[in-house]
Amino acid sequence: MGNRRINWARGFFRLWVLVSLLWIATVTTFMWSSISNPYVAPHVFIGPEGDVAWAAHSNQARAARELKARGEFVEVEVDGAPNITYLGRDNGNLAEIMEQKAPVMVGFYKTQVSTGRASAVWQTVSVGLIPPAIILVIGFFISWAMRGFLHGRDMDAT
């Protein structure tokens, strides 16, 4: 065990690997709920057409809710699509309308879930991998600069 030198570069690289793995695990843990159960904002399908989803806070949705408050519209929640409702007149054919429009509304909901999940995965990957990569590059350049001070070489132009 004589004169052993410390290999700083290897030690710092191994430390970087450990800290990076902990960082990635932490980010994944905190983002997992957004990946497994992404948020879908409330939307409203209005009228007999019911083909367009309006954000629940939009002017169109507010107007439809005012009609509901006056008793002219009914509000129906869509099975299989939480946060998605249908607002329209009940002319005795509401069940028929819902039977026709429910697949459109459920499809819209599933699209929103897929989009939210993809966004959450992208955020997790970027937040999990970009900071460790930046630290690796910074460490490489610091190591490169420090090697310039060690073991001076002959710089004679011969």
N, C-alpha and C positions, 0 to 999 in steps of 0.2 A: 504494500500500500504506500509505496514511496511517493513520488511526486506526481500525483494525478491532477490533471487540469479539469476545470469545470467547462463543459460544453454549453455555453449560454444559449446559443442558437437552438440546439436540440431541446433544451429545457424550456425555453420560451415557446417553442412550437408545440410541445406537448401540453404546456399550460394553456395555450390558445385552443387546442383541440378540446380539452376538458371544459373550459369556460364556454366555448361555442356550443358544445353538446348540451350543457346546462341551459344556455340561453334559448336554444331551439326547443328544448323540452318545456321550458317555462312559457314561451310564446304559444306553443301548441296547446298547452294546458289552458291558458287564458282564452284562446280563440276557439277552443273546441265547441263550446255551446253555440257560437255563431255558425260554425260549419255544420254541426249536426241538426240544428233547429234555427235556420235563418229567419230573420224578421221579415214579415210580409205586411206592408202598410195596408190599412183598410181601404177597400175600393167598393164602389157602388156601380151596379149595372142598372140603367134607368130605362123605363118604358117597355113597350111590347117588343121593340127591336132587341134591346138588351145585348147588343153586340159590342158596345164600347164600354170599357171600364173607366170610370171617373174616380179620381182620388177623393177620399171621403171628405176632405176639406175644400173641395173645388166649388165654384159658384153653381155648377150644374147640380151637384149633390145637395147643396144647401137649398136650392129651389125645389128639388124633389122632396126633401125633408119637410119643407114648408107645406107642400101639397099633402104630405102624409099627415102633418099636424092638423090640417083642415079636413082630413078624412077622405081625401080624393085618391090618395095612393096608399098601398099597403107595403110593408117591408117584410121580406122573406129572407131568412138566412139559408145559405146554400150548404147542403150536406157535402162533406168532403172538402170544403174550402173555407176554413176559418177566416174571419175578417173580410169575407166577400158577401155582400147582400144584394138583393134585387129589390128595386123600388118601382112600382108601377100600379096601374089601375087593375082592380079585380072586377072584370066583366063576366065573371062566371067561368072563365077559361084559364084561371091562374095555374091550376094543376097542369094543364096542357102546355102552357108557356114554360113553366118550370121544367117540365119533362124535355122540352126542346132545347132550352137555354142552359140547363144545368151542366151538360158536358162542356159547353163553351166556357162557362164560369170556372169549372174545375180545371180545365186546361189552362186558363189564364193563371189560376192560383199555382198550378204546378210549374208553369213557366217562371213565375215570380220566385218560387222556392229555388228552382235551379239557378236562376240568375243571382239570387242572394248567396247561395252556397258557393258558386264559382267566385264571386267577389270576395267572400270570406277566405276561401282557399288562397286566392291571389294575395290578399293582405297578409295572411299567415306566412306564406312563402317569402314575400318580400321583406317583412319585418323580421322574420327568423333568419334569413340568409344574408341580407345586404350588410347589416352591421358587422357580423363576423368577417365577411369578405373585406370590408373596408379596413378593419383592424389588421387582418393578415397583410394587406398591401402596405399599410403604414409600417408594420413590423418589418416587412421585407426591406423597405427603403431605409429604415433606421439601421438595420443590420448592414446593409450595403454601405451606408455612410460610415458606420463605425469600423468596418473592415478597412476603410481608407486610412484610418489612423494607426492601424496595427502593422507590425512588421514592414517597415518602410523598404521599398525595393529601389534598386538603382534606377533612376530616371534619366541617366545619362543618354544623351542622343549620340550614339556611336554607330 
